Amino acid sequence: NTLIDYLLANWKTVTMDEGVDLANKGVVVVGGKKASGHGHVVIIYPGPKKPCGGYQYWYKPAKKYLFLTPKGSYALALSTSIAAHSSLDWPGTLSCGDKTVWDPWGRDDEFAGVKFWTPKAQLP
């Protein structure tokens, strides 16, 4: 959450689409959202947008794997998680450009609060 506060105060806010264009030009673009406890941040990975989802996840209440149906068009993401300890944790938080900026949050209502920033000095 402290990092999000810093980005809000010191970096330029951009849209996801602007972030894709900037990342494809080699400019760093960070996305993130505050949350209780700690927030989460991602880096927009260069490349074309793609649908989110398209992978299995462990649904704890039913004790079984479900498939997250692909949808939409989102920026690629670099992402990791200090909370992911096993394959049963949310797989959307772990990405080396194979998942999107939507996937760490896994729901439209959660992703709605995600913002994107780029350093003011790096704008082309």
Phi, psi and omega in degrees: 000328177295320178296318178299317177301318180296314180298317179301322185276333191237345181249164179272130176284135178228162174281167176300317181296319175297321178298321177298312179301316180294316179299322179290346175260005178090011180269138178290132176227124181250137174244153179184173181204137174288151175208165178295142185085279176211154179271196178218142175232153176225164172247133175288126181269137179299147178135177181285153175294159178211167177294148173280172178075206180088021180217165178272152174218154180277120178262100188302316182302324180265352181054049177205164176277141173237162180253127177273109183297131177297146177199161173066193180214115187227159176295147173290154184227147162257126185203148172216178182212134174285346183265347182277110183249344181207175179293349178275349175283167185300115184288343181293343181280346183252113184210135172247039183097000181270346177239179186249173178294342177283324191300324179300330181269330170071002178210145180301318182294328177285319181291336183304331181270001182285134177242162180232144182221155173223150179300136180300324183287342185266356183297132180289000000 
